[in-house]
Amino acid sequence: MRSPTTKTKLLLLAALLASAGCIKRQTRINSPTSIDPALLDTARAVVGAPDRTADDRALDVGRHPEALLAFIGLRPGMRVAEIGAGLGYTTELLARAVGPGGVVYGQNTRFILDRFAQKPWTERLAKPVMANVVRVDREFDDPLPAAATNLDAVVNALLYHDTVWMKTDRARMNRVIYGALKPGGIYVVVDHSGRPGTGITETESLHRIEEGAVRREIEAAGFRLAAAADFLRNPGDTRDWNASPRSAGDRRGTSDRFVLKFTKPV
C-alpha cells in the first residue's frame, strides 16, 4: 500500500484542524463565556446582593445562578414567570433581575404548597425585594392566570420532571406557556439528566428525565430550540442516583443537568 503523499497529509491535517475548530466553536457557544459580558456582569451583581440569605448563597455553588440569569437574558422591566417556584430561590433572583419595573409570576401547585413550600414561600414573598412578584396558586395543567400575557420569558428550573409523575397534562401546560409568551419570547428549562433511553420512566424514582424527551414535548407545542448551555453539565455523573434535594444529600448540586432555551417563533 502506497504511503500518503505530503499533499495528502496536509489535506488531512487541515481537515482535522477544521473539525477541531468546529468542536471548539460549539463548546464556546454552549459555555457561559459566550454570554454577553454585560448581561453576565449584571447577573453577578444580582447574585452578589448583600441582602440575600445564607441559605440561598449556599445553593449558588451548585446552581450557578449568574450564568443562568445571563443565559436567559433578563433585563430590568421584563415580564417573566416561573413554573414550579417551590421555596422561591430562583423566583427571587428573577425578581431582582427584572427590578421594580418588571413583574414575575411565581407559580406553585397545591401539592407543592401543602407538602413543603407554603410557609417558606409565604415568608419569602413578604420581603421588599419580592414586591414585583405575583403569587400564583394553580396546577401545572393551566399554570398561568389570564393577566400573564406578553411575557418575555418563562422558566422551569428543575421541576419539569415532576410534572410527569404528577400526571400533568404537559401538552396543555406547554400550550398555555406558549400562549402567554410574546412572539420571540423564551422558555428556559433546566433539569436533571436521565440516561439515554430512559425517557420519562425515572422521573419519580430518580427525579431525572431524558433531555430528548423534554425537547420533543416542548417542540410539539410550537417552540423552537434556540440554544443549550453546559454550565450545569457534569460528565462524571453516573445518572443512576436520586437527584431530589431530599435524597441527594452531599451530592446535591452535582447532578448532570441540561439547560435548554426555546423560543416562540415571531
N, C-alpha and C positions, 0 to 999 in steps of 0.2 A: 504493500500500500504506500502510495506516494505521500511524503510528509507535506504539511501545509506550507505554502509559499509565504514570503514576508508580507505580501499584499493581503493574502487571506487572513494571516494573523492580525494585521492591523484592522481589517474589517471586523473580525470577531471581537477584538478589544474595544473598538468603537461601539459595537452593538451592546457589549456588556456595560460599558460606561453609561450609555444612553439609558439602558434598563435600570441601572442603579440610580441614575438621576431621577427617573420617573418615580421609583420607590421612595427616594428621599423627599421628593416634592409632595407625594401623597402623605408621608408622615408629617410633614410640616403643616399641610392643610388640616390634618386631624389633631394637631397638638395645640395647646393653649398659646404657644408662641406665635401662632398665626393670627391670633385675635387682635383686633385694633388696639394698639397700645393705650390710646386714650380711654377706651372702654375698660381695659384692664386696670388702669390707674384709678378710675372712678370706682370700680368694683372693690379694689383693695381698700379704698377709703371707707366704703360701706362696711366691709368686713372688719375693718380696724376701729370702728366706732367704740369709744371708751365705755359707753353705757350698755354694751352687750353683756349678757350674763356669762359667768364662768362655765356653766353647763353647755351653752351654745358654743363657746370658744373651744371646748374640749371636743366637740363634734367636728369642728372645722378641719382637724388633722386628717380625718378620713373622708371628708366630703368635698374639699377643695372649692368652697363656695365662690371665691373670687373668679376662678376660671368659669364656673357655671354661669354667674351673672354676666360676665363678659361675653360668653358664648351665646347666651340668649339675646344679648344686645340691648339690655334695658337702659332707658334714658328717663330723666325727670318728665313727669306729665303723662306717662304711658298708662294705658288701661290694661290690666292683666288679671289672670285668675289662676288659682292653684287648685287642682283636683286632688282631694285627699290631703288636706292641710295637716292632719294629725295634731301634734302639740304646737305647731306653728313655727318651727325652726326656719324653714325656707320662706314661709309667708312673711315673717318679719324682715328677712333680707330683701324680699321683693318690695315690701312697703318702704324700706329705707331707700332702695334704688330708684323708685318712681317718684318719691318725695311727696310733699303735701299737695301738689297739683295733680298727682296721679291717683289711681284707685286700684285696689287689689280685692278681688272676690276670693275669700278663703272658704272652700267647701269641705264639709265633713258629713259623713253619714251618721245615722242614729247608732249603728253598731259601733263605729269608731268612738263616738262620744260616750256611749254607755260603758264601753269596755275599758277605755283608759284615758280619753282626752278631755272630757268635759271640764274638769277643774283647771288643769294647766292651760288649756286653750282659752277658757274664760278669763283667767288671770292675765294671760299674755295680751289679750285684746284690750285690757284696761290700761296698758302702757301708752303714754302720749304718742310714741312713735308709730303706734298702730291706729292712729285716728283716721287714716285713709283706707282702712280695711273694712270691708263689708262682710259680716259673718253670714255664711250660707249653710243652713242645715238642710241638706237634700240628699237623696240617694244617687248613686253613681249613674243609674239609668238615665236620669234627667238632672244633671248636676248644677245647672246654672239658671238663675232667675231671669225673667224677661228683661230686666234692666241691664243685664250683662251683654251688651251688644257692641259691635265695632271694636272688639278687643284687639290689642296689639300682640298679645301673647297669652298662651295657656301653658301651664307647667304641671307635669305629673312626676313627682320625684319619689321613686322607689315604692310606688303603690299600684302601678298598673297590674302587676301580677296578682295583687289582692282582689282586683275586680273579677278575676277569673274564678277563684274558689268561692267568692261571694255570690256567684251565679248572676253577675251583672249582664244585662243586655248590652254588650260592649259595642255592637254595631250602632245601636241607638245613641249610646254615650258619645261615641266619636262623631256621629252626625250632629248632635247638639253642639259639641265643641266647634265643629266646622262652621255651623251657622252663626255662632257667637263671635267668631273672628272676622275682622275686616279682610278684604282682599289683600293678599300679601302678608297677612298675619301668620304667626308661627306657633307651632305646637311642639313643645320640647318634652321628651320622655326619657327619664333616667331609670334604669332598673338593674337588678342582679342578673347576671348572665346564666342561662341554663346551658347544659351540654348539648352539642349537636344531636339533633334527632329527638330531643325530649319535648319539644313544642311547649304545650301548656300543661303537661302532665305532672310537673313538680312545683306548681305554684303554691300549693298548700303545704306539702311535705318539706320542701327545701326553700320555699319563698323565692323561687327563681323562675325565669321564663326565657325561652329561646328568643334571641334577637329577631330572627326571621319571622317568628310568629307575630311579634308586635308590629313589625313593618307591614306584613300582609293585612292585618286588621285595620291599621290606620290608613294605609293607602286605599283600601276598599271604600273608605268614606270620602275619597276625593283628594286627599292630601298627596303632596309630592315630597319625597325625601330630599332635603336641601343640603344637609351636612351631618357628619358624625364626628364626635370628639373622642380622644383617647386619654383624657386626663384622669379618668377613673378606672382605666384598664389595669389588670393585674394578671399577666400571663402565667404566673405561678399558682394561681387559684385552681384547685382541682375541681371546683364547682360541684362537689358531692356532699357538701355540708349545708346546714340550715343557716341562711343569711338573715333571718329575722332578728331584729335587735334584741329580743328577749332570749334568743337561743344562741346567737353567735358568740357571746362572751367576749373574750380577749380578741377574737378575730373580727369583731365589728369594725367596719370601715376598711376592710382589706379584701372584700369580695371583688371579683372581676365584674365591672359594671359598664354597660353601654350607655352612651348619651346620643340621642338622635334628635335632629331638628327637622320638622316637617313644615311645609308652607301651604297655605291656601292659595291656589292659583289666582292671579289677578284677572 
